[in-house]
Amino acid sequence: MALSWWAQHGAAIQAHTIQDAGPGLDNAGRDAWGRAVPVAWGVTEKNRETIEHCKKQGGQGVRGDWGGAEQCGPVAVPYRVGSAERFRRLRGAVADYLPQTWAGKIHAIAKAARGACDKWEGDRAAGDVYAHWLGRYAGADGADLSEQAIRDRAETIAARARAARFVVDTNGRAWASWARLCAFVASYGGAIVPTKKIYSLASWAARAECAKWWRRVLRRWVAQQYETGAIELGAVGANAGQWYCSDRAVKRRIYQVQSNEAMMRAAVIESASGQRMTLWDVAQTTVSNKAIRRGELMTRIRGCESWADSHGLAGIFTTNTCPSRFHSQIKGGGQNPNYAGATPADGQRWLSTQWARLRAKLHRDNLKIVGFRVAEPHHDGCPHWHMLIWCAPENVERVSELMRAYWLADSGDELGADQYRVNIKEMLPGAAAGYIAKYIGKNIDDAHIDKHGDEWAGAMTVGPDLLGDLEVKPSQRVEAWASLWRIRQFQAIGQPAVTVWRELRRVTDKAAAAGSDAMVRAWLAVHRSKDRRADWAAYMVEQGGAMLPRRDYRFCVKRVEREKAGRYETVREKWACGVVDTRAGGFDMTPTKRERWGAEGFAATRRATPWTRLNNCTRHNRATVGQVVGEVAQMRAAGLLDSENGAALDHQDANQWGENPELWTSWG
């Protein structure tokens, strides 16, 4: 019945404008440019499905069952009550179960729905609005749970998981237990499940039985629920004064960062040699430091541009956006009637999907590209990409044509798609860093930027502001947006791995000098001195260039496997220990310098450090003795066995190992 009712009255209500529509609209329902703005009051196709689902919960979909009830989140309304009583009950529940900041907008939406119909149909229409918001955003997994409620909820779910006893079936029906566990996890906290690889059923079951794991899941779920509702209500955007994400999300991220900083400043670690530092001091020497992160990115961009110019490549700068259904606001501000309830994460997935299809096509046509991409939000939170791409001059037109084709393949005939979906500009040689520098600053620390602007927000801009006693920079709003929706902001395209670059910076000068000539040149490229910058272009040259398969680059990171006991399982992880020159012949590894660290007092309690990376525990493994003996012999011949730099140093005769495997021990 609900769908048939919407078929009759939905169009009239969506075209209806209301008084007191909220920030950015006057009492005539017009925006700052005098245009009538349709009210996106939350009943999209996705919302209608939610309402219909809620109506089926209590009476199993039987509308005439007088003993059943319509379940709208935590509120159950008996079917026997009339439309007017249903409307009153649901309206009263809004204040009890939904965020207070939403109440005014939800009541305005319901008022618009009620006013667009006659008396009886109006009560039902307004009741359906309340049913949608209560069913979608209220309840035990709703958008307004307190921290204590989240903790209590996590304990309850973990107890239910322990009672369910998710164990591997001894009769070989492991998939039954796996499916049952998946259904259990998905039934709480929406569809949020562990995003990292789960190694076994037992480890996943251990997570489901852990209240601490559920706290993290529920905190993220509640934050995303609130943000989704705020976007749907139009509370995120330039007109609402909350750019990129809600003020609540910004405060949550700022408090999280402050809490982490306080913990890291209080935590003192100690090296095997007795040096003491706080975790905060350590973090400030890595790319966790925003200034270092921005500097490294700009170094890579300048170097990539220099390499591309030296090879005669042509550059383009592109801006790629999502279809209209992903935008909650229209260009210039105001609710978008085409908005389909999508989140920024949905928009990022759409962009990634189109990019994956384009890359596959470029690979099939042998059109090679190199560059960078930056993801950032429009003022309403919908993501868009900026890309710097270099390719052969004769391929520029074809690459641009394919990009437009793939981005317009979805809803390419909608209004404005041809003009705004993809914007491609040809770059002048040497101008790439200038093109993208402001986007790097906007997304990291506002370096050299006073205010943020967005063409989708018209002439409006946002600068530093106050949230209570907190001073908030625009880049902090971007950081909160990316953290909340788990969006990767920066990514290199077709270049050597930055992991090798960072690992080379750990190599000492003595260890580098013992390597090949190419190793020495690469080492010099990644280090800076008083009169010379680190040079990403020189590093690319030593790696063999760009636009190559990962296996074809000259240098890679040497890793060793070690067992690590975690909260939920013991896994074998790969740890970096050096840089390998794959073209030097044999096993040419340059070791990196790493010192062992532990909690305060580690140096005094630590057992004696072995001479080598080979420990003294007896292990029987005849199959790999010959391989390890050969590697040690080659490293010794290459002069790489230097204990000062963390390499293996063996003073015993390798032949003795081969004759007596009892002396062989684990490598790494």
Secondary structure, DSSP 8 states (H G I E B T S, - for coil): -HHHHHHHHHHHHHT---SS--TT--TTSB-TTS-B-----S--HHHHHHHHHHHHHHHTT-TT-TT-EEEETTEEEETTS-HHHHHHHHHHHHHHHS-HHHHHHHHHHHHHHHHTS-HHHHHHHHHHHHHHHHHHH-STTSS---HHHHHHHHHHHHHHHHHH-----TTS-HHHHHHHHHHHHHHSSTT----S----HHHHHHHHT-HHHHHHHHHHHHHHHHHHHHHHHT-SBTTTTB-SS-HHHHHHHHHHHHHHHHHHHH-EEEETTS-EEEHHHHHTTSTTSHHHHHHHHHHHHHHHHHHHHHTT-EEEEEEE---GGG-SB-TTSSB-TT--S--HHHHHHHHHHHHHHHHHHHHHTT---EEEEEEEE-TTS-EEEEEEEEE-GGGHHHHHHHHHHHHSTTTTTSTTHHHHSEEEEE--TT-HHHHHHHHHHHHHT-TT-S-EE-GGGTT-EE--EEETTEEE-HHHHHHHHHHHHT---EEEES---HHHHHHHTTS-HHHHHTS-HHHHHHHHHH--BTTB---HHHHHHHHT-SS--GGGSSEEEEEEEEEEE-SS-EEEEEEEEEEEETTSSS--EEE-----EEETTHHHHS----SSSB-------GGGHHHHHHHHHHHHHTT---GGGT-----S-HHHHHH-GGG---B-
